[in-house]
Amino acid sequence: MITPRRTRLLRVPSFAGLRELLTEVVGALDPLTASDTFIVVPTRAAAEQLRRTVEDRLLAAQPALAWPRVGPRA
């Protein structure tokens, strides 16, 4: 059975704005929503860099994060 999807295209003015937006999005996820979220990035290396960036910015203020799935389209 195929479940319906909700796709959101988020626009930002710069790369720094993208990092801020993704940090806010990941930080606001609850465990149930995070398990149903997939963030598309260009490469696996970009996914790893995103993980490090979000953890560096948020783990000092929050003891734990509900992490979504992150990866390339493939």
Stockholm file with secondary structure:
# STOCKHOLM 1.0

chainA/1-74         MITPRRTRLLRVPSFAGLRELLTEVVGALDPLTASDTFIVVPTRAAAEQLRRTVEDRLLAAQPALAWPRVGPRA
#=GR chainA/1-74 SS CCCCCCCCCCCCSSHHHHHHHHHHHHHHCCHHHHHTCEEECSSHHHHHHHHHHHHHHHTTTCSCCCCCEEECCC
#=GC SS_cons        CCCCCCCCCCCCSSHHHHHHHHHHHHHHCCHHHHHTCEEECSSHHHHHHHHHHHHHHHTTTCSCCCCCEEECCC
//
